[in-house]
Amino acid sequence: MAWVAGDQLQGGKYTVERELGRGRFGITYLVRNRNGDRFVIKTLNDNLLTSLSQSERGRLETMFWQEAVKLTRCKHKHIVEVAEPFKEGEHWCLLMEYVDGVSLADRRQQILSESEALRYIQQIGEALTVVHNNRLIHRDVHPGNIFLRVRNGQPEAVLIDFGLALDFDHILTTNRTKETSEGFTPPELYAQSIPTGAYSDIYSLAATLYVLLTGKTPVSALKRKIDNARLVEPKDLNNLVSDRTNRTILTGMNLDPKQRSQSMREWLDSLGLTGEAPIPVSTLPSKPNSNWDKKIQFWTVVIAAIAALGALLAGIAPFLNQSPPPSPSLISPSPSSSKTP
């Protein structure tokens, strides 16, 4: 059941102010603590959970926890801070920093200078490098998921909403078409069988730079691939775009993943953004032997065990209601069969 304004979590530690948004997998809420500080809490979408079998639900909850653990390790000044997950009733929750600012999507109609646009792109690119080093991809990089906040009198970009982040080695869903952002999603995220990687986020960040410099959303990769729609070059829309930046955007948005830069560092270098990388900062626990890491190990094992038990019970349940088998002498020989749970 979705929470509403006034609902209290963790025994009154957090009070829900309002729902911020929801997707296929998650719902985000704006909450405040007893001191009045604001945070964002993300939890799995209850409508999705109720539609799943016991084993499927256990698997999804296990993956949500595992993803939450990995995201807490993506510590960077241009990534929204993520704190320790907790459980509220039957729901796992992820507590995140609340970024009080405007998104780049709010400035979509305002064409930025190349120097300003590249500054934000470098900040997010450096942040994504940390994400990729943790064997994650963001999957949903676009102006709406990049917020601007003021620090030390200067605006800086912050990457938010890791709700679609996936491990490189695991596919969470077989239906990716519901998870796409028109104009920013690379073609491989529309298909089940094509691998994804850092180059997938490179496509989305290149498309974001396209918007910042032109004020126009690029044609979707699906239309380019299926309908042979033409991608208008950024320089055709804004003649102030340099040849180098124009070329690097087009390379980053190549429909063939193999023709893009294979790492974010490589793509940033091609833009000439080789300056000093932003220094990662975080107030979250990071010591290998901390209580937090012990909790990670303990709960990951517990949740995985629960999910495995649920799958086992789901698999044997149909047999519990069957009548006892006939005597072996009355069973006629038949080919052996196997059942995939």
N, C-alpha and C positions, 0 to 999 in steps of 0.2 A: 504494500500500500504506500503510495507516494506521501511524503511529508508536506505539511502546509505551514504557513506562517504561525509562529508561536509554539510549534512542537519543540520539545526539549530532548536533547540527546546526551548520552553519557551522564545520566543523573543530573541534568541541568547544567553541565559544563558548557554546552553549546545550545543556542536557541536559533531555530530556523527563521530567517527573515523572508526569504522568497526563493522560488525555483529560478535558476538562471538559464537552464536549457536542458534538453534531453535528446539523445540519439538512440540508435537501435540497441546499443549495449549499456549506456550509462545515463544517469541523471545527475546534474550538478545543482547544488544549493548554496546560497549565500547564508552564512551563519555568523553569529557573534558569540564571543565567550563572555564570562562574567565581568571582565574588565572593559567590555565594549569593543574589543579588537575584532576585526572581521576576518573571516577565512572562507574558503570554498571547500565543500565536502562533496565528493563524488561517490556514487554507489551504483551497483548494477541495476538496470531497468527491471522493475518488478514484473512488468508485463511480459518481458522476455523470459524471466525465470519461471513463471507459472506455465509457460508454454512448453517447457522442456521436461524430459523424463528425469527421474531421480539421478541417474548416472550422468546425463548430460549436464544437469544443473551442478552436480558436484565437480565435473570437469571444468565448467566455466568458472566456478568460484575459485577453484584451485589456480587456474590461469590468471584470474584477476589478482589474486594474492601475489603470485609470482611476478606478474608485471609490475605491481605496486612496489615490490621489493627492489626490482631492477631500477625503477624510476627514482627511488630514493637515492640511488647511487649516481644519478645523472646530476651532479652538483656543478652549477655554473651560474655566474651572475646574470646571464641572459636566459636562464630557464626558470620558470616558476618553481619555487621551493615546494617540495613534497615532504610531509612528515610521516610519522609512523602510522600504518593502517590500524584500524580498530574495528570491532564488531558491535553493531547496534541491533539487538534482537537477532534476527536471522540474516541481517545484511552486513556484508563487509563494506567498510567505508575508507576512503582515502582523504586525508586532510591536506589541503594545499594552501599556499599563500594566496591572498586576494590582491590582485593587481588593480589598483584604482587609477585607471587611465582610459584613453581612447584607443581603439584598434586602428591598424592601418586601413582597414576596410572603411572606417569612418572618413578617411581622407582620400578615398578612391578617386574622387573627381578632381582632386588637387594634384597636378603633376609636380613631382618633386625634382629638384635639381639632381644631376647625376651624382654629385659628391654626397648629398644627404642620403639619397637612396642606397648608394653603395655602403655608407656607414651602417645603416640598419641591416643590410644584407650580410655584411661581414659579421656583425654581432650575432645574428641568427645562425649564420653558417658555422661560426666557431662553436656555438651552443650545440648544433646538430652533430658536430664532430665528436663531442662528448657522448651524445646519444648513440652514435654509430660505434664508438669504441666500447660501449656496453652491449653491443650486438642487438640493438634495437633500431627500429625505424619509426619515425613519427607518423607517417602515412597521411597526414592531414595538414600540411603546411600551406597556409594561404593567408592573405591579409587579415582575415577575421580572427585568426589564431595568433596574431602578433600584436601585442599591446605596447603602447608607448607610455612610459612613466618618466618623471623628472627626477634625476639624481644628481646632486651637486650642481644644480642649476642647468643641467643639460638633459635633453630628451634621449632616452635609450630604449632599445627594443627588447621585449621579453616574450619568449615563446611559451604559449600556454596550451592547455587541452591535449593531453596525451591519451585521450580515450580510445584512439584507434591504433596506438602503438603495438607493434607485433615483434616477437622474437624472430630473428632471421631464419631460424630452423623450425618454426612451427606455424601452421596456418590455423587461425582461430575460427574462421568461417569459410564455407565453400561458396558463399554468395557475396561477392565483393561489390556488385553494382549498387547496393544500397548505401555504400560507405564512401562514395566518391564526391568530390567537390568540383563542380563543372568548371573546366578551364584550367584547373590546377592539378588534376589527377593524371599520372602517367598511364600509358596504355596497359602496362603489365598489371596494374591494380584492378583492371576490369575483367581479368581472366584468372581462372583458378590454377592453371597448370604452369604459368610463367613465374619464375622466381622473382623475388623482390630483393632490393638491397639499398645501399647508400645512394646509388644512382636514381632510385625512385624519389627520394627526398630532394635530390638535385634538380630533377624536373620541376617539382613543385616550387622550389625556391627561385628557380629561373623564371617561372611563370609569375611569381610574386614580383620580381624585379621588373618584369615586362609591364605589369600594371602600374607600379610606382612611377615608371618613366613615361607611360603613354596615357594613363587614365582609362585604359580599355582592357577588358578581360579577354585573354586569348581564346581562340576557338578551341573547343575540347579535343583531346587526343582521339576520342572515339570517332568524332566526325572527320578528323583528319585521316584516320586509318580506314574507316569504312566508306565514307563519302568522298574521300580525296579532297576535303576542304583545305583551302590554302591558309597557312599561318602567315599573316601580314607581319613583315619585319618591323621591329620597334622603330628603327630609323625612318621607315616610311610614315610613321605616325608622329614622330618627333625628331626633326632633323638635327637637334642638339645632342642626340645620343651619339657617343663616340663609336667609331668602327669596332674598336676592341670589345666594348661592352655589348654592342649589337651582335657581334659574332659569337661571344661567349653565351649570351642568352639563347641563341639558336642552337648552339651545341648542347647546352643543358636541356633543351626541349626536343632533342632528337627523338623520334618515335622508337628508334632502335636503342635499347639500353646499352648495348655494347659500344655504340658510337658516342655516348656521353662520357664525361669524366667518371672514373670509377671510385673516386673518393671526394669528399667535400673539400679537403685540403687542396687537391689538384684543381678543382673547379674554382675555388677562391683565388688560387695562384694565377689562373688564366685571366682573372679580372684585374690582376695587379694588386690584390689585397694581401700582400705578404708582410704587412706590418706586425707589430707585436700582438700576439693573441691576448684577448681579455683574460684577466686572472680569475680562475674559479674561486667562488666564495660560498660558504654555507655555514649555517649554525646547527646543522643536523649532526647527529652522532656519526662518527666514521671510524672509530678505533676497531680493529679486527676482533678484539676480545671483549667489546662492550656488551652490556646487557641487551642492547638493541639487536646486535648481530646474533646473540644467543636466542632471542625471541624469534628472529627470522628463521633460524634453523629449526627451532622447535615447532613453530606453527606451520611451516612449509611441510614438515613431515606429518604433522597431525592432519592437516587438510588433505594432503595426498592420500593418507590412509583412509580417511572418511570417504573420499571420492572413490577409491578402489573398492571399499566395502559396499558402497551404494551400487556400484556397477555389478559386483558379485551377486548381491541380493536381487538386483533387477534381472540378472541372467538366470538365477535358479528359481525365481518365484513361480513361473509357469509350471514347473515340475512338482511343486509342493501340493498342488490341487489335483494332481492326476491320481487315478486308481493304481493299486499295486500292479506291476507287470505280470503277465501270465507265466506259468511255469515254463522254464527253458525248453522243455520237451515239446511244448505247443507252439513255439515261435518258429516260423518258417524262415530259412536263411534269406537275407536280403543284403544288397550292397551297403557298406558302411557310409554314413553321411556325416557331415560336419556343419555346425551352425556358427556363424560369426556374430558375436554379440553386437 
